[in-house]
């Protein structure tokens, strides 16, 4: 993907563009020319200069250690806790492996930890609101939030963490009666500007750069609408002139709006025996082909009437009842109550009739989403729904691949379940009508807000529909904290691992035990305070660190882990690493607090030895493993 940026070739990915753009920039600045194919892990680079991209990701990955150190130091004011948290990340094999390759994860975690560090820094400046350091850290938090979301949508979890922290801050300020309403308004506006508007502007700017750089046709074209493709240099829709509004007698192609949905297609082959009615197949085909052409005609007239030069032009309008005649075979688009070949409870779609003559099951009502009855239908821009008049079902693409008898093309069905999804929506792409004036497709190109919205819809659909590739090792969220199994990065088969992502067992199991220990300690502390236990000044400070500072880190772990249990997409081991960063920082704070509490219960000399030996034992255990 970095190569695509260097070559300005459009591609599709389920994540926002910032991470790939930064990798491409690192490669460009270090002399990489964007020609290495990256077909499979383990391929030799030869003379290609990959060091810049590897070094960039490794540098950002190495920044996680000082970030963790500074965050824990700021929250706990304990050098030992900060050193323990930093040591965990230094000696974790998973973090090392993830950081040394050209991946998005170290970039994501860099911005995520940068946002948390900036958040705790501006919290520490609360006694000096609106000072230069306060504005700096507050603004930097917004910048890092934009960076985290711009690399992967997982960055939304840290946005939620900062948002909850901000709501808590404002709630505390609201209870401070020494502050005027004007000052409270200033606090609110400062956070709105720095934590909402600034990230939104930066996030949008990333996409503006993304679309400006990737202006050439490439492998990502087919995932987007025809209107989107018309803006790409080299695409067959670029700088093309066609009639703007659909008219009867026009020869058209129709593209399904689902991701990689294909063109409405038919051919001479019939459905096999036992698969619905033995009539002509209708499918969705992903490539340009003469069999994608259809003639649009009124339901009560012949095609020839509209092709006669002496006849006046009659435009197709929203709500009209039409027939679609397949140009190559002269059979009409048809549906009936036979079951579809692949999708149960959907109706079969076929080509039926002879030379355009069929029956009442060839009638379709054409409707445009969001338009009033009687309005004309635009090429590229109008989103069309075709409703079968006899059964009330809607023409759509199921996305399922037909067997060999269907040439492994995509199944087209008529669904009786009326849902306005991309599967049931189409747009007119090619449009041929010699009786109408042509206009350049430039005037139909979507605006920046429209392509921004479309790109997000495509990314969201792509994310939710991700399936595992062949020989990939997937996992469940409950596997991750226990280090149950890792992820194979490269190797020719399941037994020949060249690079295998797996965490340090001592680190990961220590983190898991610490989460339970923290919950127990926090519960006991809350109960003791509620019961009015008399605590010394030292124990009050420890309980403050445990509940407030540890609580923020614990909340970060929950926000970056629990949502994965509700996701329907395929999941991998590396998805846990953002949460692992929080559990590592929680380990530093929790064990430091516990050992200090134990030391406080003993004599001065004995307490110091317990604390020192305890921290040393934890350090040696991590380093030894």
MARTIFI-414887 format. One record per atom (N, C-alpha, C, O): x, y, z. Coordinates in steps of 0.05 Angstrom, whole numbers, plus 5000, padded with zeros to 4 digits. Example, Ala and Ser with C-alpha at 12.3 -4.5 7.8 and 13.67 -1.06 7.14 Angstrom:
BEGIN
526448865156
524649105156
526449345156
528549345169
525749555142
527349795143
525850015157
526850235161
***
This chain:
BEGIN
501649765000
500050005000
501750255000
501050454988
504050235013
505950455011
506850494983
507350724974
507250274968
507950294940
505850424924
506450584905
503350374930
501150494915
501250804918
500650944899
501850894942
502051194946
504351304929
504051514917
506551164929
508851264913
508151274883
508951454869
506551074874
505751054846
503151204840
502251214817
501851304861
499351454859
497051284848
495351374833
497151024855
495150834845
493050784866
493650724889
490550814858
488350784877
487950494886
488150314870
487550454912
487050194923
484950214945
484250434953
484049984954
482049984976
483149835000
484549634998
482549955023
483349815048
481049875068
479650075066
480749695088
478549725107
479249925129
477649985146
481750035129
482550225149
482950505137
483450525113
482750715153
483350985143
486251005133
487850825138
486951225120
489451215104
492051305118
494151265106
491951425141
494251555152
496651365155
498951445147
496251135166
498550945170
499850875144
502350875143
498350815123
499550745098
500950975085
503050945072
499751215088
501051455077
503751505090
505651585076
503951465116
506451515130
508551305122
510851375119
507651055118
509550855108
510450925080
512850895075
508651005063
509451085036
511351325036
513251325021
510851515054
512551745056
515351665066
517351765056
515451485086
518051395096
519551255074
521951285071
518151095058
519550955035
520451155014
522751125004
518851345008
519551544988
522051704996
523851754980
522051795022
524251955032
526851795034
529051915034
526651535037
529051365041
529951245014
531751075014
528651314992
529551224966
528250974955
529150874935
526050884967
524550654956
522950754932
521550964934
522950604910
521650694886
518950574881
517750624860
517850424900
515150324898
514650094878
512450064868
516749944872
516449734852
516549444863
516149254849
517149414889
517249144900
514349034902
512649174912
513848784894
511048684892
509748614919
507348624921
511348554940
510248474966
508148254963
505948284974
508848044949
506847834944
506447654968
504247574974
508647584982
508347425006
510647475025
512847545016
510147455051
512347505070
514647305066
514247075060
517047415069
519447245065
520747275038
523047185035
519447415019
520747464993
523147644997
523047825014
525247594982
527647754984
527248024971
526148044949
528148234984
527848504973
529748564950
529248734934
531948414949
533948474928
535148754931
536048824952
535048904909
536149174909
534249384920
534949624920
531849304927
529849504936
530549604964
531349454982
530249864968
530949994993
528549995012
526850175011
528449795030
526249775048
526849875076
525149895093
529449945081
530350005108
528850245120
528250245143
528250445103
526850675113
524150615125
523350715146
522550445111
519950365121
520150195146
518650235166
522050005146
522349835170
523350005194
522349975216
525250175188
526350345209
524250535221
524250585245
522450645204
520350825213
518450675232
517850785254
517550445225
515750285242
517150205268
515950215290
519750125266
521250045290
521650285309
521450245333
522150515298
522450755314
519850815330
519950865354
517550815316
515050865330
514450655351
513450715372
515150405344
514750195364
516450225389
515650175411
518950325384
520750365407
519850595425
520550605448
518250785413
517251015429
515150925450
514651075468
514050685447
512050595466
513250565494
511950605514
515850495495
517150465521
517350725537
516350735559
518550935526
518551195541
515751305545
515251435566
513851255527
511151345531
509951215556
508751345573
510250945558
509150795581
510550895607
509250935627
513150945606
514651045629
513551315638
513051345662
513151495619
512251765627
509351765636
508651915655
507651605624
504851585633
504651485662
503351605678
506051265667
505951145694
507251335714
506351365737
509451465707
510751645725
508951885731
508851975754
507551985711
505752205716
503352135733
502452285750
502351885730
500051805745
500651715774
499151775792
502951575777
503651465803
505651625819
505951585843
507151795805
509451945817
511451745829
512851815848
511651505818
513451305828
515351215806
514551125784
517951255810
519951175791
520050875787
520350785765
519650725808
519750435807
517350325790
517750145774
514950435794
512650355778
513050405749
512450245732
514250645743
514750715715
516750535702
516450455679
518950465717
520950285707
519950005702
520649875682
518149915720
517049645717
515249635692
515449445676
513549835688
511849845664
513449855638
512949715619
515550025638
517250045615
518849785609
519149715586
519749655631
521249405627
519449185615
520449025599
516949185623
515148985612
514949005581
515048805567
514849255571
514649295542
517349245528
517449145506
519549305542
522149265530
522648965526
523748885505
521848795545
522548515543
520148335534
520248095537
518048465523
515948295512
516548235483
516848415467
516647975477
517347895449
515147975429
515748025406
512647995438
510448065420
510848355411
510548405387
511348535429
511748825422
514148855403
514149015384
516348705408
518648715391
518048615363
518748745343
516648385361
516048275335
514148455320
514548495296
512148565333
510248735319
511448995309
510449115290
513649085323
514749345316
516949335294
517649545282
517949095288
520249085270
519549035241
521249005224
516849025235
516048985207
514349215197
513549385213
513849225171
512349445159
509349395164
508049285146
508349475187
505649425195
504349675205
505749875212
501649675207
500249905217
500249915248
499850135260
500549685261
500249675290
502049855306
501149995324
504749865300
506350045316
505650345312
505850505330
504650415288
503750685283
501250745299
501050955312
499350555299
496950595315
497550625345
496550805358
499250445355
499950455384
501450705391
501250795414
503150805373
504551055378
502651285383
502851425403
500651315365
498751535369
496951485393
496151675407
496251235398
494551165421
495951245447
494751375464
498451155450
499951225474
500551515476
500651635498
500951645453
501351935453
498952085463
499252275477
496551985455
494052105464
493752075495
492952265508
494351835505
494151795534
496151965549
495452085570
498651975540
500652145553
499852435553
500052575573
498852535530
497952815529
495652865547
495453075560
493852665550
491452695567
492352715597
491352895611
494152545606
494952555634
496652805639
496652915661
498052905619
499653145622
497853385625
498253555643
495753405608
494053645611
492253625636
491453825647
491753375646
490353345672
492153455694
491153575713
494753405692
496553505713
496853805713
497853925733
496153925690
496254225688
493654355697
493254595693
491854195709
489154305717
489354535736
487554705737
491454545752
491754765771
492555025757
492355235769
493455005732
494155245716
492555235689
493855225668
489855255690
488355235666
488855475648
489355705657
488855425622
489255635601
492055735600
492655945587
493955605614
496755675611
497855545586
496555385573
500255625578
501455525553
501755225554
501055085534
502855105576
503054805577
500354675575
500054465563
498354785588
495654675588
494554665559
493454455551
494754885545
493854895517
495454705499
494354575481
498054685504
499754515488
498954225491
498554085471
498654125516
497953845519
495053785511
494553565501
493253975515
490553935506
490353915476
489053735465
491854085461
491854085432
493253835422
492353715402
495453755435
496853515427
495153265430
495453075415
493453265451
491553045454
489753015430
489352795419
488753245420
487053245396
488553145372
487452995356
491053235368
492653145346
493052845346
492752715326
493652745370
494152455372
491552295368
491652065358
489352405376
486752265372
486252245342
485352035332
486752465327
486452455298
488352245285
487552105267
490752235296
492652035286
491751745291
491951575274
490751695315
489851425322
487551335305
487551115295
485551515301
483251435284
484051415255
483051245240
485951585247
486851585219
488451335211
488751285187
489451185231
490950935224
489050695223
489050545204
487350665244
485350455245
482950555261
483150735278
480650435255
478250515270
478350435299
476750535315
480150255306
480550185334
481350425350
480950435375
482450635337
483050885351
480651015363
480951195380
478250935356
475851045368
475650975398
474451115413
476950755405
476850675434
478350875451
477450935473
480650975442
482151175457
480651435457
480851595476
479151495435
477551735434
475351715457
474851915470
474251475460
472251445481
473551475509
472251595526
475951375512
477351405538
477851705544
477251795566
478851855525
479252135529
476652285533
476452475549
474552195519
471952325522
470852285550
469752475562
471052045561
470051995588
471752155609
470652255628
474352165604
476052325622
475252625621
475252755642
474552715597
473752995594
471053055608
470753255621
469152865605
466552895618
466952905649
465653065662
468752735659
469252735688
470553005697
469753115717
472453105681
473653365687
471653585689
471553745707
469853595668
467853805667
465853775690
464953975701
465253535697
463453485720
464653585746
463253705763
467253545750
468653635773
468753945773
468354065794
469254065750
469254355749
466554475754
466254695766
464354335746
461654435751
461154445781
459554615790
462354275796
461954275825
463654475840
463454505864
465554605826
467254805838
465855075838
465755215817
464655155860
462955395862
464655645860
463555865857
467255625861
468955865859
469255945829
470156165824
468455775811
468655845782
466155965773
463955875779
466356175757
464056305745
463056155721
464455975711
460556205713
459456075689
461056145664
461255975646
462156385663
463856465640
466356285638
467056195617
467556235661
469956065662
469255785654
470755655640
466955685664
466055415656
465655395626
466255195614
464455605615
464055615586
466655605571
466855475550
468755745581
471355745568
472555465569
473755375549
472255335592
473255055594
471954875573
473254715560
469254905571
467754735552
468654795523
469054605508
468855045516
469555115489
472355025482
472954945459
474255045502
476954965497
477054665490
478554585472
475554505504
475554225499
474054155473
474953965459
471954295467
470554255442
472354315419
472454155399
473854525420
475654605399
478054405396
478654315374
479354345418
481754185417
481253885415
482853735403
479053785426
478553495427
476353395408
475953155405
474953585395
472953505375
473453635348
473853485328
473553895347
473854035321
476653985309
476853925285
478754015325
481453975315
481853685304
482953665282
481153475319
481453205308
479853165282
480753035264
477353275281
475753245257
476953375233
476953265211
478053615237
479353765215
481853605205
482153575181
483453505224
485853355216
485153095203
486453005184
483052965213
482152705202
481152745173
481852585155
479652955169
478553015142
480853085123
480853015100
482853235134
485153315117
486753065108
487753065086
486852855124
488252615116
486952495091
488252405073
484252495090
482852385067
483152565043
483252475020
483252835048
483653015025
486352955012
486552954987
488452915028
491052845017
490952565003
492052524982
489652375016
489352105006
488152104977
489151984959
485852254974
484552264948
486152424928
486052364904
487552624937
489152784918
491552624907
492252654884
492852464925
495152314916
494352074899
495552024878
492351924908
491451684893
489451764871
487051724875
490451874850
488651974829
488651804803
487451874783
490051564805
490251394781
488651134787
488551034809
487451024766
485950784768
487650554778
489950534771
486450384795
488050164807
486249934816
483949924808
487249754833
485749524842
483349584860
481749404865
483149824870
480949894888
478550004874
476550054887
478650044848
476450174834
473750034838
471750154843
473749764835
471249614835
469749624861
467449544861
471049704883
469649714908
467849964911
466249984929
468250154892
466850414895
464850444872
464850304853
463250654875
461150704856
462250794830
464550874828
460550794809
461350884783
462151174783
464051264771
460551334798
461151624800
463951674812
465451844803
464551514833
467151534845
469351464825
471451604824
468951254810
471051164791
471551364769
473751364757
469551524763
469851714740
471951924745
472752064727
472851954770
474852164777
477652054775
479552204778
478051794769
480651674770
481851654741
480551554723
484251764738
485651754713
486151464704
487251314720
485451394680
485851124670
483450954672
483350734660
481451034688
478950874690
477350924664
477451134653
475850714656
474350744631
472150944632
471051014612
471551044656
469451254659
470651534660
469251734661
473351554661
474651814663
474551954636
475151844616
473652214637
473452384613
471752264592
472352284568
469552134600
467652014581
465152184579
464452314599
463952194555
461452354552
459152164547
459351984530
456952194562
454552034559
452152204563
452352424574
449752124553
447352264560
446852274590
447352074604
445852494600
445652524629
443252384641
443452254661
440852394627
438452284638
437652034622
437952024598
436551844636
435751584625
433151624608
431351764616
433151504584
430751524566
430151244556
431851064555
427651204548
426850944537
428250904510
428551084494
429150654506
430750584483
433750594488
435250514471
434550704511
437350724517
438550444523
437250274534
441050414515
442550164522
444350234546
445850424545
444050084567
445350154592
446749914605
446149684597
448549964624
449449764642
448749854670
448650094676
448149664688
447349724715
449349594734
449749354733
450449754753
452349654772
451149644800
449949834809
451449414813
450449384840
452149544859
454649554856
450949664880
452349844898
453749704921
455249824936
453249444924
454649304946
457649284938
458249294914
459349264957
462149254952
462849014934
462248784940
464149084911
464848884891
462248734882
462348484879
460148884878
457548764872
457248674843
455748484838
458648794824
458548714797
456348844781
454648994791
456348784754
454348894735
452148684731
452648444731
449748784727
447448614719
448148484692
448748624673
448048214691
449248064669
447447834662
446047714679
447447764636
446147514628
447647394604
449347534592
447047144598
448447004576
446646774566
444546724578
447346644545
445646444532
445246194550
443346054545
446946154570
446745914586
444245914604
443446124614
443045674607
440645644623
441345544651
443445424655
439545594670
439845464697
439645164693
438045074677
441245004707
441144714704
438544594714
437044724728
438044344707
435744194716
435644184746
437644124759
433344244758
433044234787
433644494801
433344504826
434544694787
435144954799
433045154789
433545294770
430745164803
428645344795
427645274767
427645044759
426745484753
425745444726
428245424707
430145574711
428045254687
430245224669
430145444648
429445394624
430845684656
430845924639
433646044639
435445944652
433946254624
436646384620
437646504646
436246634661
440246454650
441546554675
441846854675
442346974655
441346974699
441947254704
443747264728
443147154749
446047394725
448047404746
449147684749
448247874736
451047714768
452547964770
455447904762
456647714773
456648054744
459247994733
461048234740
460348464737
463448174750
465248384761
466748534739
468048734745
466648444714
468248574693
466548684671
464148604668
467648864656
466248984632
465848764611
467648604606
463448754600
462848544581
460448624564
458748774575
460248544539
457948604522
455348484534
453148584528
455648264549
453248144561
452148294585
450248214597
453448524591
452348694613
450348904602
449149044617
449948914576
448349114563
445349044563
444648814557
443649244571
440749204572
439449444558
440449664558
437249384546
435649594533
433249654551
431749474559
432749904557
430549984575
428150064558
428450224539
425849944564
423450004548
420950014565
421049904588
418950134555
416350154570
415149874571
415549714553
413649824592
412449554595
410349484574
409749254570
409249694560
407149644541
407849714512
406149774496
410549714506
411349794479
413649624470
414849474486
414349644444
416649504433
419149674434
418949924434
421449544435
423949694435
424249854410
425250084411
423349744388
423749884362
422450154361
423450334347
420250184376
418850444376
420750664385
420550884375
422450614404
424050814416
426650854401
427951064403
427450664385
429850694369
429250824342
431150894328
426750854335
426050994310
426751284312
425851424330
428451384294
429351664295
427151864294
427452094304
424851784282
422551974280
421052014307
419552204310
421451824325
420051844351
421352044369
423852074369
419752174385
420852364404
422052214428
421351984433
423852354442
425152234465
423152234489
421952444494
422952014503
421352004527
423151914550
424351694549
423452074570
425252014592
423951824612
421551824616
425651654624
424851474645
424651634671
426451794677
422451594686
422051754710
421651574734
420851334732
422151684758
421751534783
418851444784
416951594781
418551184789
415851064792
414850934767
412650804767
416250964744
415350834719
415550534721
417150414735
413750394706
413850104703
415250044677
414450144656
417449884677
419149844654
419649544649
419049384666
420749494626
422049234621
425049284615
425749494606
426649084622
429449094614
430048864596
429848624604
430748924571
431248714551
434248674548
435748864542
435248424551
438048374548
438848404519
437748264501
440748574513
441348654485
442348414469
441648384445
443948244480
445248034465
443247804459
443447694437
441447744478
439747504474
436847584470
435147404463
436147844473
433347944469
431347814488
429047784481
432247734511
430447634532
430147834554
432047984560
427847834567
427248034587
428147954615
428147714621
428848154631
429348094659
426748014672
424748144670
426847784686
424447644694
424747524722
426947444729
422647514737
422747374763
420047244768
418047314756
420047044786
417646894792
418146764819
420246804832
416246604829
416346504856
417946244859
417546094879
419546174839
421445954843
423746054861
424546284860
424845874877
426845954896
429546004882
430145874862
431046204892
433646274880
435546034884
435145874902
437646014866
439345774867
441045754893
441545524902
441845974905
443645954928
442346064954
442945964976
440646264952
439646404975
436746314980
434946374964
436246185002
433546095009
431646325014
432546535024
429146285008
426946475011
427246724994
425646914996
429246724976
429346934955
428346804929
428446564925
427446974911
426346874885
428446874864
430247034864
428146694845
429946664822
429546894803
427346984798
431746984791
431647194770
432747064744
434846934745
431247094722
432046964697
431747154674
430847384677
432547064650
431947194625
429747034611
430046784609
427647164603
425247024593
424147164568
424347404566
422947004550
421547114527
423147074501
425446974502
421947164480
423247134453
423047404439
420847514436
425347514431
425447764417
423947994432
422548154420
424347994458
423148204474
420348164483
419148324497
419047944474
416347884481
416347684504
417447464501
415047754526
415047584549
412247574562
410247534548
412147614588
409547614602
409647814625
411447974627
407547814641
407248014662
409447994684
409748184699
410847774685
413047754705
415547894696
417647884710
415448034673
417748194664
417548484672
419248644665
415448564687
414948844694
416348914720
416148774740
417749144719
419149244743
418549534747
418449694727
418249614771
417849904778
420650014785
421949914803
421450224771
424050344776
423650584795
422050764790
425250584816
424950794837
427750894844
429750744843
427951154850
430451274857
430351344887
428551484896
432351264901
432451314930
432651614935
434351754924
430751714952
430851994959
429652184939
429952424942
428352084918
427252254897
424152234897
423052034906
422852444888
419952454886
419052324860
420552314841
416552234860
415352104836
415352294813
414652534816
416152194790
416052354765
418752484759
419052604737
420752464776
423352594771
424952414752
424652174752
426652544736
428352404717
430552254732
431052304756
431752054718
433751884730
436451954718
436751944694
438452014735
441052094726
442951854723
442851664739
444651864703
446851674700
448751714723
449251944732
449951504734
451951494755
450851584782
451251444802
449451804783
448751924809
446351804822
446351764847
444251734807
441751624819
442151344829
443151164815
441251294854
441251024865
438550894860
436450994869
438550684844
436050574833
435250314848
436950154856
432650284853
431550034864
429449934843
427750084835
429649674836
427749554817
425949364833
426849154843
423349434834
421449264848
419749104828
418649224809
419648844832
418148674814
415148704819
414248684841
413748774798
410948854800
409248624810
407448664826
409748374800
407948154806
408348044835
406347974848
410748034845
411347914871
412048124893
411948054916
412748364885
413548564904
416348544914
417248694932
417848354903
420648314912
422448524899
421648654880
424948544909
426848754899
429248614888
430348434900
430148704864
432448594850
434948664866
435348884874
436648454871
439148504886
441248304881
440748094867
443648354891
445848164889
446348054917
446848204936
446247784919
446647654945
449547654954
450247634978
451447684934
454247674941
455347384941
457747354944
453647184937
454546904937
455446824909
454346904889
457546664909
458746574883
457246324873
456946134888
456346324848
455046104837
457045874831
459445924828
456045624829
457845404822
458845434793
458345634779
460245224783
461345234757
459245264735
459845374714
456845154740
454745184719
454045484715
452945554694
454545654736
454045934733
456546094728
456646334732
458745954719
461246074712
462446224736
464046414732
461746144760
462846254785
462446564786
464046714797
460246644774
459446924776
457746964801
457146774815
456847214807
455447274832
452447234828
451347314807
451147114847
448247064846
446647324847
447247504863
444647344829
442647564830
440047434838
439247234827
438647554857
436147454867
434147684868
434747914864
431647604873
429547804879
428647754908
427347554913
429247944925
428747894954
426048004962
425448234956
424447844976
421847944985
422048115010
420148235020
424548125022
424948285046
425848565038
428148595029
424048755041
424649025031
426549165050
425749265071
429049175042
431149315058
432749485040
433549405018
433249735048
434749915031
437749885037
438950055051
438849665028
441649605031
443049635004
441749624984
445749665004
447149674978
446749434961
446949454936
446049204973
445548954957
443148994938
443048874917
441249164946
438849194930
438749464915
436649534905
440949594914
441149854900
443049834876
445049694877
442349984855
443949984830
444350264820
442850444828
446250304803
446450554788
447050494759
448350294752
446250684742
446750654713
449550754708
450250984715
451250594694
453950674689
454350744659
454550984653
454350554641
454450614613
451650694603
449650584612
451550884585
448950974575
449351064546
450751254539
447950914527
448250964499
445451034488
443550874490
445151274477
442651354464
443351574444
443751804452
443451504417
444151694397
442351934395
443052134382
439951914406
437952134403
438352344425
436952554425
440152294444
440552484466
443352604465
445252474456
443652864473
446252984473
447952874496
446952814517
450552844490
452352754511
453452984528
453753204518
453952924553
455353114570
457752974582
457752734585
459753134590
462053014602
461352924630
459853054645
462452684638
461952584665
463252754686
462752714710
464952944678
466153124698
464053274714
464453314738
461853344701
459753494716
458253304735
456853404753
458453044732
457152854750
458952744771
458052594788
461452834771
463352734791
462452814819
461553044823
462752634838
461852704866
463652914878
465952944871
462553064897
464053264912
465753124933
465452884939
467553274946
469253154967
467653044990
468152824999
465553195001
463953065022
462652805014
462452625030
461852794988
460552544979
462452314977
461852084986
464952354967
466852134965
467852064993
468651834998
467952265011
468852205039
466752025052
467551835066
464252085048
462051915060
462051645047
461851435061
462351625021
462351365007
464751195016
464350955021
467051315019
469451165027
469051045055
469950825060
467651185072
467251075099
465150855099
465350655113
463050885082
461150665080
462450415069
461850195079
464150445049
465550215038
467450085058
467649845061
468950255074
470750155094
469149995116
470049785125
466950105124
465349975146
464249715136
464449515150
463249705111
462249455100
464549255097
464149015102
466849355088
469149175084
470149065110
470848825112
470149225131
470949135158
469148915168
470048715178
466548965166
464648775178
464548515162
463748305172
465448525136
465348285120
467948135117
468247955100
469948215133
472648085131
472447785138
471347715159
473647625121
473747335126
476647245127
478347375114
477347035141
480046945143
481046845116
479546725101
483646895110
484846785086
485746495090
485746395113
486546365069
487346085071
489746055089
491746205086
489745865107
491845795126
492346015147
494446005161
490546215149
490946415170
490146305197
488246145199
491546395218
490846305245
489246525258
490246735266
486646485260
484846675273
484546595303
485546385312
483246765318
483046715347
480546845358
479247005344
479946785383
477746905398
478847095419
481047055428
477247295426
478247485446
479147365472
481047455485
477847145481
478647025506
481446885504
482646835525
482346825480
484946705476
487246905483
489346825491
486747165478
488847355478
490247405505
492747385506
488847465526
490347525551
491947295562
493947335576
491047045556
492546815566
494746725547
496146525553
495146875525
497346805506
496946525495
498846365492
494346455490
493646185482
494946095456
496145875455
494846265436
496246205411
496846465397
495546665401
499046455381
499846705368
498846725340
496746625333
500446865323
499646915296
502046865278
504146975282
501646705257
503846645239
504146865219
502246925203
506447005219
506947225201
507947125174
507347235153
509546915174
510646805149
511446515153
511846425175
511746375131
512346085131
510645945110
508446035104
511745735098
510345615075
508045435084
506245385068
508045345109
505745185119
505545215149
507045365161
503745055161
503145085190
505344985208
505345045232
507244845197
509444745214
512144885208
514044845223
512145045187
514645175180
514345475185
513645635167
514745555210
514345835218
517045985216
518945915229
517046195200
519446365199
519146585220
521046645235
516746715220
516246925240
513546855253
511546825239
513546845280
511146775294
510746985316
512547025333
508447115317
507847315337
506647185362
504547065361
508147205384
507247105410
508447265432
510747355430
506847315453
507847475475
509647325494
509647075494
511147465510
512647345532
510747235553
509147385565
510746975558
508746855576
508846975604
506647025615
511147035615
511347145642
509947415642
508447485660
510447585622
509347845620
506247835618
504847975632
505347665599
502447655594
500947535617
498747635625
501947325629
500647195652
500747375677
498947385693
503047515680
503247705702
501147935699
499848015718
500848025674
498848235669
496048135675
494448285686
495447885668
492847775672
492247745702
490147815712
494247645717
493947615746
493547895759
492047925778
495048095748
494948355760
492148485757
491348635774
490748425735
488048535731
486248435753
484748595765
486348175759
484748075781
485648195808
483948255825
488248215812
489348335837
488448625840
487748705862
488448775818
487649055819
484749075828
484049245845
483048915816
480148925822
479748855852
478048985865
481248665862
480948585890
481948815908
480548885928
484248935902
485349155918
483549395917
483049525937
482449465893
480749695890
478149655906
477149845919
477049415905
474549355920
475049385950
473449505964
477249265960
477849285988
478249575997
477349656018
479649725980
480150015987
477550165988
477150336006
475750125969
473250275968
471550195992
470250376005
471449945999
469849856022
471049976048
469550066065
473649976051
474950096074
474350386077
473750486099
474450536055
473850826056
470850866063
470151046078
469150706051
466250726056
465650666085
463750786097
467050486097
466650416126
467950606145
467750576169
469250806134
470451016151
473050936164
473751036186
474550756152
477150666163
479050906165
479151076147
480450916187
482451136191
485051066176
486450876184
485651216155
487951156139
490051366144
489451606149
492551286144
494851476147
495051636122
493851566101
496651846123
497052016100
498251856077
497451896053
500051676083
501351516063
499351336049
499351306025
497651206066
495651026054
493551166038
492451066019
492951416046
491051576031
492151636003
490751625983
494751696002
496051755977
496051505959
495651525935
496651275972
496651025956
493950955946
493650865923
491850995962
489150945953
488251125930
486751055912
489251375931
488751575910
489951475883
488651485863
492451385885
493751285861
492351035850
491951005826
491650855869
490350605861
487650655848
487150535827
486050825860
483250855850
483151035826
481750975806
484451265827
484251455805
486151405782
485351385759
488651385789
490651335767
490351055755
490151025731
490250855773
489850585763
487150545750
486950395731
485150695760
482450675748
482450765719
481050645702
483950975713
484051075685
485350865667
484350815645
487450735676
488750535660
487050285658
486950165636
485650215679
483849985678
481550035658
480749855644
480550275658
478450355639
479450335611
478050245593
481950415606
483150395580
483350105571
482850045547
484049925589
484249645582
481549535575
481249385555
479449605590
476749505585
475749605558
474549455543
476249865552
475249985527
476649865503
475449855481
479149775506
480649665483
480449365482
481749245464
478949235499
478748945499
475848845496
475248685479
474048945513
471348835514
469848875487
468348695480
470149095472
468649125447
469048895427
467348845410
471348765428
471948555409
470048315413
469648155394
468948285437
467048065441
464448105426
462947915421
463948355418
461448415404
461848435373
459948495359
464248405364
464848435335
464348175320
464947955330
463148205296
462547965280
464747905260
464647695248
466648085256
468748045236
470847845246
470847775270
472547755228
474747575236
476747735254
477247965249
477747595274
479547725294
482247575295
482347335290
484347725301
486947615303
488247685329
487447865343
490447545336
491847585361
492847875364
492847975386
493747995342
494948265344
492848475352
493648695360
490248415351
488248605359
488448675389
487348875398
489648495405
489748535434
492048725442
491948815465
493848785425
496248935434
495649215445
497049295464
493749375434
493149625448
492249585477
493049735495
490549375481
489649315509
492049225526
492149285549
493849075513
496248975528
497949205538
499149175560
498049425524
499549655533
498449765559
499849825578
495749775561
494449865585
494849675608
495349755631
494649405603
495049215624
497849215634
498349165658
499849285617
502649305626
503049545644
504449525665
501849765637
502050005654
500549955681
501450045702
498249815680
496849745704
498549565722
498449595747
500049385711
501849215726
503849375742
504249325766
505049575729
506949745743
505749895766
506849895788
503350005762
502050165784
501149975806
501450045830
499949755799
498749575819
500849455838
500549465862
502949335826
505049205843
506549405859
507449355881
507049645848
508349855863
506749935887
507749965909
504049965883
502350035905
502149815926
502249865950
501949565917
501749335936
504249315953
504049275977
506549325940
509049305955
509449535974
510549495996
508649775967
508850005985
506949966009
507550046031
504549856003
502649806025
503849596044
503649626069
504949386033
506149176050
508549296066
508849226090
510149456053
512449586066
511549766089
512849786110
509249906084
508250086105
507249946130
507050056151
506549686126
505549536149
507849416166
507349306188
510249436156
512649326170
514349546181
513849786177
516449466195
518349666205
519749796182
519649696159
520950016187
522250176166
524250016150
524150016125
526149886163
528249746150
527149496135
527949436113
525449356149
524249116137
522449196113
522549056093
520949406115
519249496094
520749566069
519949506047
523049706072
524649786049
525749536035
525749526011
526549336051
527649096039
525448946023
525948846001
523048926035
520748786021
520148925995
519848795975
520049195996
519449345971
521649305950
521049255927
524149335959
526449325940
526649045928
526849015904
526548835945
526748565935
524348485918
524648335898
522048575925
519648515910
519848625881
519248485862
520548885879
520849005852
523048875836
522848835812
525348815850
527548685837
526848405827
527648335805
525248255843
524447985834
522648005809
522947835791
520848195808
519148235785
520848305760
520348195738
522748485764
524448565741
526048325730
526148275706
527248165749
528947945740
527247725727
528147605708
524847685737
523047485725
522447555696
522447385678
521847815691
521247915664
523647885646
523447785623
525947965656
528347965639
529247685634
530147625612
529147505654
530047235651
528447085629
529646955612
525847115629
524146975610
524647075582
523446975563
***
